[in-house]
């Protein structure tokens, strides 16, 4: 077996599979049967499609994984052949099997092509502007935000807003809109003083308009589709794929969501009328799909946002649903989402950046 075990049983739960994808930091797991024989592959994309098609997130992967996945026999292996298969088939990982169909190794893009290169959207730009909601008071990060606005709180050698922009710059995004209010002069002054290879437009709220109200400041010149992000979240996601889904679905609004595991730290009692205990679940885990605070919107939703008043994104989503507009979601795994607007998560991200 290779140094890293990326195999998983064909009867594993969705929860176990997502955890192992996060733990191994690979994009693909190799599905095996009880004899360790290779059966196929599974990715977070397979799980995402399963959930979006109404699948039960408490179920297992037996009916989800790709049973037609490519593989290569060890005795036929050569790096040249592996490279050609990865290129031609556009797959992330190629398992290497022995004569009994047992996984003995695997190769990935990174292993085959270079130390640091992954072939992923090469020379492609995401042609969507990003709107950053940067006007809030950041009360969850008090007392820092009594002095600094939340977007300027440091994460390593950069500020929060720079980290967010840099993530989108990896996708080639050039145009950014910042909705400003609380200590906005500091934010504009700081970013204006920095040398940068992207464009920033500053829009000013006259009052605190909530998590969506500031979008009413956007004009008709905004692109048909645009990304909106809160200024306290970092999501490591494939925005090319998200935008493709949004556009192909003709969605009015797409919510970027995250599959999260919550473990209740107590025994949970199930009982009948009269208090008769029928079961006790010891520290049960629940899997939920939560809103990350990152969205793709079509500009036809802008008329639904009232001018110069407090209006949250939840209000906008509820309004669109009530008006029978199309709202969809795109879930990513737990490890790809960080809420840096609360102290515990902020400190986690600081430590992750330091280790990186």
N, C-alpha and C positions, 0 to 999 in steps of 0.2 A: 504493500500500500504506500501511497505518497505520504510525505511528512504531514500534510494537512488532510484531515478526514472531511470530505465534502459529500459523503454518501448519506442517504436518509431512507428509511423504510417506506415502501409504497403505501403503507397504512398509517403513516404518521399524520398527526392533526395539522390543520392549517397553522395553528398557533406555534407548534413545534417547528414547523418548516420556516416560518418567518423568523423565529428566534435563531435558528441555525444559519439562515442567510445573513442575518445581522452579525452573528458571532464569527462566521468564517470570513466575512467581508468579500465574498465572491458573489457574482451575479447569477450563478447557476449552481444547483445541487444535483448530484447524481442519484437517481432513485434505484434502489436495489430490493430484491425480494428476500425471503427468510434465509435463502442459501447464499446471500450476498451477490447474486447474479444481477448484472446490469439490466435494468428495465426501461430506463428513459431519463429525461431531465425535467427539472422544474425551476422556474424563475419567479421573481416577484411579479413580473408582468403576467405570467400564467395565473397567479393567485388574484391579481387585480381584476383580470377579465372575468374570472370565476365570481368574484364578489359583485362586480358591476352587472353580471347577468343574473343576479338574485341568489347566488350560492350562499349557503350557511357557513359563516366564518367559524362556527364550532365544529364543522365537519372535517373529513380527512382528505388526503390528496389523491386517493386511488383513481378518481375520475377526472383529475385535473392535469396530471403531468403529461408531457409529450412522450408518447410511446414510440415515435418514429425518429428519435434523436440519432444523429450520426455518431459513430465511434470508429476506432482504429485498433487493429490487432497489434500487440507488442512486437511480434516477429516481422511485421510489415512497416514498423515505424521508421520514419526519417523526418528530420526537422523541415526539409524541403517540402515533403508531401503534406505534413501537418500545416505548414504555412499556406500551401495552395488551397487546402480544404477550408481553412478559416477564412481566407479571402473570398473564395468562390461562393461559399455557402453563407457568409456573413453571420457566423455563429461566434459566441463569446468564448466557448470552451469545448475542447475535444477530449473525451475520455479514452484512455488506452486500456485495452482488455487483454487478458490471457486467453488461452484456447478454451477455457471453461466459461468465458463471458464474465469473469470476475474483474473488477476494476483494480488495476495495479498502478496506474498513474493518470495524470491528465496534463494538458497544456492549454494555456490561455494566450490571448493577444499579447499581454505584457511579457510573458515568457519568450514568445516566439520573435516578436518584432524589435523590442529594444528595452532598455532598463526603465524608461519613464514614458514611453509613447504608448498610448492606446488609440487605436483608430476609431474615433468617435466624433461624427459631425465635422470632419476635417474641412477647413476653409468654408464653413457654413456660418451664416449670421442669422440670429433669431430676429426677424424683422418686426418686432413688437416693442413699443415703448413700455417703460415701467413707471408706475405711479407709486411713490413711497409716502405713506401716511405718517408724516413726521411732526405733527402739531400737538400731540398729546402731552400731558404733564408728567407722565411716567411715574405715577404714584407708587407702583409696585417696586420701584428701585429707589424709593426714598431711603436715606437722605441724600444720596448722590445727586438726584435730580433737583434738589433745592439749589444746587450750584451750576450743574451742567444739564443741558437738555438731554434726554435719553439718546438721541442719535449720535451724540458726541462722547458718550461713555466709552472708555477704551476697552478693546478686546485685543490683548497683546499690544502690538505697535500701531494698530489701526483703530479707528472708531467703529461703532456698530454700523453706522450708515455706510462707511467705506467697505466693510466686510460684505454687507448686503449687495452693494453695487458691484464689488469685485466678483461675487458669485455670478451675477448676471452678465458681467463682462466676459466671462468664460464662454458664454453662449453667443457673444458678439453683439449684445445689446448696446446701442449707442445713445439712445435718447431717454432721459429721466425727467420726471416731474416730481418735485417735492412739495407736498402740502404742508405749509408752515403755520405756526401760531406761537406756542410757548417757547420763549427764548429763541425764536426763529432767526433773529439777527445774528446770533452767535453761529448758528448752523450755516447760514448763507455766507457769512464772513469767512468761516473756516474753509468751506468747500471752494469758495472763490479764490482763496489764496493758494490752492493746490494745483500743481500742474496735472492735467488730466487729458485723456484721449476720448472723452465722451461729452455729451451736451446735457446741461441741467437747466430746466425752467422752474422758477420758484413761483408758487401760487400761495396767496395769503388769506387765511380765514379772518373774518372780522370778529368772530366769537368761536367757541369750541363747538364744532359741528358734528362730532362723533366720528365713528370709524368709516362712514360712507358719505356724510354730508359734504365734506370737502371736495368730493368728486364733482359736485355741482359747479365748481370753479373751472372745470375743463371746458374748452371751447370746441366748436365743430371741427377744428383743425386736427384734433386727436385722431389717430389711426382707427380704422374700423374696430380692431380688436386690440386690447391692451391689458397688461398685467397690473394688478394692484397688490401691494404687500404692506402689511403692518411693519413698523420700524423696530420690532422686537422679536422677529422670528427669522431663522435661517433654515431653509429647506433645500437639501441636496437632491434635486429631482431632474428628470429629463424633460426640460421645458419644450424641447422640440416635439416630443411625443405628446405632451399635454396640449400644446397648441394645435397639433394635428387633430387630436380627438375633439377639441373644442370647435374647430372649424368644420371638420367633417360631420359632426353632430348638429351643426347649425345651432349651437347652444347660445343662449343669451348671457348666461353666466356659468362658469365652471369653478367649483370649489376644490382647491387642492386640500385633500384630507390626509390623515395619518392613522394607520392601524395601531392602536395602543393597547398594551396589556396592563390591567389594573388588578393587583393582588390585594384582596381584603385581608388585613392582618388579624382577623378574628375568626372563630368558628361561627358559621351562619346556621341558625336553627330554622328548620322547616317544621311547621306544626299545623294540626287541624283545629277546627272549632272546639273551644273548651280548653285549648292549651296542650293537647296531647301531642308530644313530640314524635314525629315520624322519621326524621333524619337530621343529621348534623354534618354540614360540609366544612371541613377544616381548611381555613384560609383559601377559599376558592379564588380562581382567577377568572376575570371577564375580559373579553376582547371587544373593544369599541372602536368605531371609526369617528375621529374627531376633526373639527375644523381647525386648520393651521393658521388661518388669517392671510392666506395667499390665494388670489383669484385671477381668472381671465374673464374679462367682460367685453361684450360688444357695445359699441357706443349707443346703440338703440335703447339701452337701459337708462341712459342719462336723464331723459325726461321724467323718469319715475322718482328722481331724487329731488326733494323740495329745496328751493333756494334759501340760503342764509338761515338755516335752522338745524337743530340737532337731529341727526338721522344715522342710525347704526347700520352696519352691513346686514345684521340679522333682520332689520326692518326692511331693507331692500330685497333680501331673499324672500321673505314672507310675502312682500308685495308682488314680486314677480310670479311666485307660485300661485297666488290668489288670482292673478291676471292670466294664468295658464301659459306663462312664458316658460321657456325651456331652461331648467337649472339642472346641471349634472355634476358629478364629482369624480375626481381622479385620486384614488388612495395610494399613498406611498408607505413604506415600512417605518416602524417606530424609530429606527436609528437615523433616518434621514431628516428628522424634524427636531429642531431645538427652539424652545421658547425662552429667549434670553431676557424677557421682560420680568422674570421673577428671580430672586436672588440665587436659589439653589441651582437653577438651570444656567444662570449667568456664570456662576463659578465653575460649573461643569465645562462650559464652552471655553472659558479661560484656560482651564487645565488641558483640555483637548488641544487647543492651539499651541500651548507651551510644549506639549509632548510632540506635536507635529513638527 
